[in-house]
Amino acid sequence: MWLGGREANPAAEDDVWVWDMSGLPVDQTMWYPGEPNNHQGLQDHICVYEGRNGLDDCKQFNPYVFLCETEYLVC
Protein backbone atom coordinates (compact mmCIF):
# COMPACT_ATOMS: atom_id res chain seq x y z
CA MET A 1 0.00 0.00 0.00
CA TRP A 2 1.36 3.42 -0.95
CA LEU A 3 1.13 5.79 2.01
CA GLY A 4 1.32 9.17 0.30
CA GLY A 5 5.00 9.82 0.97
CA ARG A 6 8.05 10.17 -1.25
CA GLU A 7 11.71 11.01 -1.36
CA ALA A 8 11.99 14.81 -1.26
CA ASN A 9 14.60 15.02 -4.02
CA PRO A 10 15.49 11.65 -5.62
CA ALA A 11 18.35 13.19 -7.59
CA ALA A 12 20.06 14.40 -4.40
CA GLU A 13 20.43 10.91 -2.88
CA ASP A 14 20.25 12.48 0.60
CA ASP A 15 17.60 10.13 2.03
CA VAL A 16 15.18 12.93 2.94
CA TRP A 17 11.62 11.58 2.86
CA VAL A 18 8.43 13.67 3.19
CA TRP A 19 4.67 13.23 3.33
CA ASP A 20 3.07 14.54 0.11
CA MET A 21 0.22 16.61 1.54
CA SER A 22 2.04 18.32 4.39
CA GLY A 23 5.65 18.24 3.20
CA LEU A 24 6.64 17.24 6.74
CA PRO A 25 9.60 14.88 7.12
CA VAL A 26 9.04 11.17 7.72
CA ASP A 27 10.15 9.91 11.12
CA GLN A 28 13.31 7.92 10.33
CA THR A 29 12.55 5.39 13.09
CA MET A 30 9.48 4.17 11.17
CA TRP A 31 11.43 2.30 8.46
CA TYR A 32 11.62 -1.48 8.30
CA PRO A 33 15.20 -2.63 9.07
CA GLY A 34 17.40 -2.18 5.98
CA GLU A 35 15.03 0.32 4.38
CA PRO A 36 14.96 2.62 2.54
CA ASN A 37 17.38 0.93 0.15
CA ASN A 38 16.38 2.34 -3.27
CA HIS A 39 16.54 -1.12 -4.89
CA GLN A 40 17.69 -0.82 -8.53
CA GLY A 41 17.67 2.97 -8.15
CA LEU A 42 13.91 3.09 -8.75
CA GLN A 43 12.32 3.33 -5.30
CA ASP A 44 11.29 6.84 -4.31
CA HIS A 45 7.84 6.35 -2.75
CA ILE A 46 6.80 5.08 0.70
CA CYS A 47 4.87 1.83 0.99
CA VAL A 48 3.94 -0.72 3.59
CA TYR A 49 3.69 -4.44 2.89
CA GLU A 50 1.71 -7.13 4.67
CA GLY A 51 3.80 -8.91 7.28
CA ARG A 52 6.35 -6.09 7.66
CA ASN A 53 6.41 -3.90 10.75
CA GLY A 54 7.68 -0.68 9.22
CA LEU A 55 7.91 1.43 6.08
CA ASP A 56 9.52 0.33 2.82
CA ASP A 57 10.53 2.30 -0.25
CA CYS A 58 8.82 1.25 -3.49
CA LYS A 59 8.57 2.11 -7.19
CA GLN A 60 6.33 4.97 -8.23
CA PHE A 61 4.45 3.22 -11.02
CA ASN A 62 3.49 -0.09 -9.38
CA PRO A 63 -0.30 -0.58 -9.12
CA TYR A 64 -0.66 0.03 -5.37
CA VAL A 65 -3.69 0.58 -3.25
CA PHE A 66 -3.12 3.94 -1.61
CA LEU A 67 -3.87 5.82 1.57
CA CYS A 68 -3.81 9.60 1.48
CA GLU A 69 -3.56 12.26 4.15
CA THR A 70 -6.25 14.91 4.26
CA GLU A 71 -7.01 17.92 6.39
CA TYR A 72 -9.71 17.54 9.03
CA LEU A 73 -12.04 20.49 9.14
CA VAL A 74 -14.27 21.18 12.14
CA CYS A 75 -17.31 23.34 11.40
C-alpha positions in Angstrom: 0.0 0.0 0.0 1.4 3.4 -1.0 1.1 5.8 2.0 1.3 9.2 0.3 5.0 9.8 1.0 8.0 10.2 -1.3 11.7 11.0 -1.4 12.0 14.8 -1.3 14.6 15.0 -4.0 15.5 11.7 -5.6 18.4 13.2 -7.6 20.1 14.4 -4.4 20.4 10.9 -2.9 20.3 12.5 0.6 17.6 10.1 2.0 15.2 12.9 2.9 11.6 11.6 2.9 8.4 13.7 3.2 4.7 13.2 3.3 3.1 14.5 0.1 0.2 16.6 1.5 2.0 18.3 4.4 5.6 18.2 3.2 6.6 17.2 6.7 9.6 14.9 7.1 9.0 11.2 7.7 10.2 9.9 11.1 13.3 7.9 10.3 12.5 5.4 13.1 9.5 4.2 11.2 11.4 2.3 8.5 11.6 -1.5 8.3 15.2 -2.6 9.1 17.4 -2.2 6.0 15.0 0.3 4.4 15.0 2.6 2.5 17.4 0.9 0.1 16.4 2.3 -3.3 16.5 -1.1 -4.9 17.7 -0.8 -8.5 17.7 3.0 -8.1 13.9 3.1 -8.7 12.3 3.3 -5.3 11.3 6.8 -4.3 7.8 6.4 -2.8 6.8 5.1 0.7 4.9 1.8 1.0 3.9 -0.7 3.6 3.7 -4.4 2.9 1.7 -7.1 4.7 3.8 -8.9 7.3 6.4 -6.1 7.7 6.4 -3.9 10.7 7.7 -0.7 9.2 7.9 1.4 6.1 9.5 0.3 2.8 10.5 2.3 -0.2 8.8 1.3 -3.5 8.6 2.1 -7.2 6.3 5.0 -8.2 4.4 3.2 -11.0 3.5 -0.1 -9.4 -0.3 -0.6 -9.1 -0.7 0.0 -5.4 -3.7 0.6 -3.2 -3.1 3.9 -1.6 -3.9 5.8 1.6 -3.8 9.6 1.5 -3.6 12.3 4.1 -6.3 14.9 4.3 -7.0 17.9 6.4 -9.7 17.5 9.0 -12.0 20.5 9.1 -14.3 21.2 12.1 -17.3 23.3 11.4 
